[in-house]
Amino acid sequence: MCKVNSSLYTQKLPDSRREVGGQTHWVPNTDVYKTSEGLVVNVELAGLRQEDVEIAVEGNQLLITGQRRDGVRGRGIKFLVMEVNYGVFECVIEIPPGYDLGRTKADYRNGFLRVEVPSTPRPSSKSIHIPVSGGQ
């Protein structure tokens, strides 16, 4: 499993922000863990609306993209500390074999996006006798 720094991020800056083409890009904090049912991806996206987030699957990759709008900066504002990231983000998670991306579910609550990717059913290890018929 690997968190891929997508094409937006050729280098990671210490504060996780990068300006490309006049727009700021950032990488959200992300947890990925296994449960008995599958894989869970939890992405911290405080301040975003549900409609500001898109999720897609490409091959074995889960792509989470969106934008946090900057409604704070204006004329006469001079930041003393700025730790909140604004602008476009893209998070790409490479999903290992054994998970069914076609049955992925997502839920966005209280600033966290929770994406659940269920495990693929494992073949039965139980021995099954298959009769062979004669073809005459």
Secondary structure, 3 states (H helix, E strand, C coil): CEEECCCCCCCCCCCCEEEECCEEEECCCEEEEECCCEEEEEEECCCCCHHHEEEEEECCEEEEEEEECCCCCCCCCCCCCCCCCCEEEEEEEECCCCECHHHCEEEEECCEEEEEEEECCCCCCCCCCCCCCCCC
